[in-house]
Amino acid sequence: MANVIKLRKGLDINLKGKPSQEIIKVNQPEIYALIPDDFYGVTPKVVVKEQEYVMAGGPLFVDKNNPEIKFVSPVSGVVTSVERGERRKVMCISVAAATEQDYQEFGKKDVSTMSGEDVKSALLEAGLFAFFVQRPYSVIADPNSTPKGIFISAFDKNPLAPDFEYVLQGQESDFQTGLDALSKIAKTYLNICVCQKSKALTDAKNVTITAFQGPNPAGNVGVQINRISLSIRVRSFGHLVLKKLYSSVVYLIQVELIYHVQ
């Protein structure tokens, strides 16, 4: 049975109505753009040129400080522009979607036979590692560091937020495969709401499940990390000299890496 953490502070904003339980297909845009500023702490280095053809999953830019972190194109097509601002800052990279989509091949992986480094390499190659956020400071995770843990929040208490259980329907097996892969890198925590009943969440394997009960922001991963495992531990050492009524306390700040998935 999952450990239950009850939160008392917070506020649920009750707005009229709720999201409908349906997934709507929309017309695909002609132009897609990747904006480096959406990825906090990244110094982009563009690896494509204008009028160059890229495949879906092909890199558009990398992090200059960690070139192994790739930011890939969501579609195949021609790079129409690389927009720059002051001091040649990269503002966005635009791609005109092709009528027929081509996809970068990364091969099929067997998670059960992979090591943590194998999983990390596969995520880096496919451009998925860019969606891992490192605490503290909420920057893109450093692939050269070993995290203390990986935290996944499977619910959102914000008003009119989508229902994760509904979105998960039909993809339960893929979800578990993802959890299996992440657990190879570090201890993985799956945080759910006490009201969720999906077996894919309540009976998930290879993860530590924690159920949260309480108002918004109970679904916020930062709140969850704070309750489960502090990213900064403060250890105090001191002594008290009674004759002088003087106390001296030294604080040692121990920063530990924690990943959470966006």
N, C-alpha and C positions, 0 to 999 in steps of 0.2 A: 504494500500500500504506500502511496506517495506521501511524503512529508507535507503537512499543510502549514502555511505561514499566513497568519491573519494580519491585515493592515487596517488600522483605524483612521489614520490621517488621509485626507484627500477629498475629492468631490466628484460625483458623477453628475454630468450636465445632461439633463433630460430634455432632449429636443424632440419635437413632434416628428413622428414617422420613424422608419428604420430601413436599412438597405434591403432591397428585394433579393430573394434567393435565386438569382439567375446571372449567368455570364453572357454579356452582350458582345456580339461581334461588331467591330467598327471598321470603317474603311481605312486601309493603310495609307499613311502619308507618302508623298513622293520623295521628300528630303528628310533624312535623319541626321542628328548632330550629337556629338559627344563633347561635353563641356568640362574641361579639367577642374574648374573651380568647384564642381560638384563632389570632388574627392579631396577632402581637406588634408593639407600637409604634403600634397604631391607637387613636385616640380616636373612638369611635362617635357618630354623630348619627343618630338614628332618623328615618326619613322616611315611616313608615306609622303608622296608628293601629289600636287593637284593633277587631276586627270588620270591618276593611277587607279587601276581596278583592284578592288579588295574583295575578299570572300567574307561571308558571315563567320565571325570568329577570328578573323585576321586582325592583327594589332594595328591600331592607329597611332598610339603613342605609348611610351613607357615612362616609368618614374626615373628621373635622372639619377637620383640617389640609390635606387634599387632597380636596375634595368630589368631584372627578372620579373617584376610586376608589370604585366601588360594590360592595356585597356583596349578592348577589341570592338570591332564594328558589329552592330546588331543585325546588319543586313549586308548582302553583297551588292556591289555597284561601283560607280565611279566617284572618286573624291572630288567634289566640286569646288571646295574652298578650304583653306586653312587661314582662318581669321586671326589677326594679331592686333593687340592694342599698344599701349605705351610701352616703350622699352622692349618691343617685340614679344610681349607677353601673349601666350597662346590663349585666345578667347574661346574658340570652338573649331571643331573639324566636322565638315558637312559631307554627307555621302548621299548621292542620288540612287535610290533603290532600283535594281534591275528587275525586269519583268520576270525572268527566271532566276530563282535564287540558288546560289552555290554555297556550300558549307565547308568550312575547314574540317578535315578529318583528324580526330585525336585518338582513334582506336577505342575498342571496347575493353574495359578494365574489369578484373575480378577482384572486388574489394577484399574478399577473404584472404587473398594471397599477398596483399599489398602491405608495406610498412608505412609508418607515419611519414617518412621522407618521400615515399612513392606517391602518397596521396597529395602531399604538399606540392610536389613537382607537377602532378597532373592538374591541380587547381591553378598553378601559376601559368602553365602552358595554355590552358583554355581561357585565361583571363578572368577566372572566377575569384581568385584570391583578392582582387580589388574590392570585394564586397565584405571582407572581414575587417572589422574595426577593432582597434586596440585601445584598451584602457590602461592607464589614464590618458587624458587629452583627446580621445575619440579621433585618432588618426588612422590611416590605413595601416594594417598590421605589418610588422617587420618580419619577413619570412626567415630571417637569420636568427630569430629569437625563439625560445621555447616557451609557449604560454603556460600559465598555471592552470587554466581551464578554458573551455569554450562554452558560451552561454547562448541558448536559443529561446526566445520568447515566442510562444505559440498562440498568443492572444493579444488583443488590443482593446483597452477600455475607453478609448477616445470616442466621443459621440459620432454616430453614423459610420463607425469603422466596420469593414467587411468581416464576415464570419469565417474564421480560419478553417473550422471543421467542414464547412460547405465547400470551400476552395480545395480542400484536401481530398474530397471524394474522388475515387478512381485513381488516385496517385499514392495510395498508402504504401505500396511496395517500394516505390521510388523514394519516398520520404524515409523509410527505414534504411534503405541502402545509403542514403546521405548521412544518416546518423551513424551507421556503421563506419563509414569513411572518416567522419570527423573524430570519432572515438579513437582512431588510430593515431591521431596527432596529439591529443591531450584528453584528459578527463572531460566529458561532455555533460552539460546540465541542460535538461529540457524542462522549461517552466511553463506550466499550463494553468488554466483557471479551474476552480473547483466545480464549475457548472459544465465543463466539457466532458463528454461521454464517449467520444470516438476511441475505439480500441487502439488505433494507430498512435494515439497520444498517451492514453492511460496505461497501455501495456507495451510501450516502446522498449526496445532492448538496447543494451550496451550504453545506456545513459542513466544519469541520476535524475529522477523525476521529482519535481517540487510543485505542489499545487498552491496557488495564491488565492486568497479570499479578501475582498475589500474594494474600496472605490478607486477610481482613476487617481493616480497613475500606477496602479498595481501591475499593468501590462508593460510598463516601461522597463527595459532591460537594465538600466542603471540602478533603478530601485531594487530590482531583483538581485543584482550582483551585491549591492550593499547589504541585503538581508542574508545572503548565502555565503559570500566570501568577499571580504573587503579587499579592494585593489591596493590600498595603502594601509600597512599595519604600523602602528606607532608603538614602539617599545620604549618605556621610560626607565631610566636608571638614575638613582639619586641617593643622597644621604642627608640626614638631618643632624645638624650640630646643635644639640639642645642648649648648650651654654650660651651660644650666640643667637639662638632662635633664628637660625639661618638655614634654608634648605636649598640644595643645588640639584637641579634635575636636568639631565641630558636626554634629548630625544633623538632616537635613531630612526630615520624614515627608511623603511624597506619597501621599495617599489617592485611589485610583481606584475607580470604581464598577464592580461586577461583578454581573450578575444570574444567578441560577440558578432553574430551574423546579422547583417542588415536585412 
